[in-house]
Amino acid sequence: MRQMKWELKRLRGLQMDTTSFCVITFPTTSHVLHAEELLKANGIQVELIPVPRAISSDCAISIKLNCAQKEEALKLLQANSIAYEGVHIIEQSHRKTFLGKLFGSR
């Protein structure tokens, strides 16, 4: 019983220290730069970052954004024929990183 209580406290602590964001990968740097310009022009807050190690991509640069704006960003990319390779969610805590792929190539 004591072990179970300790485990619940540990899990609650991890949840409180967890941050998450989405990463969109692209086939080329040109695609990344066009996407950045388009998304910023439409009020979506983005940041160019190196592709995280756990993600494989042809291009070394990716776009980081708030996951709440992911759907809007993808609609804009599709409407403007900007190709992307995938959308990933990154969850980081003080102890470990979790990576989940949301979508494949588009």
Secondary structure, DSSP 8 states (H G I E B T S, - for coil): -HHHHHHHHHHHHHHHT-EEEEEEE-SSHHHHHHHHHHHHHTT--EEEEE--TTS--SSSEEEEE-GGGHHHHHHHHHHTT----EEEEEEE-SS-EEEEEEE---
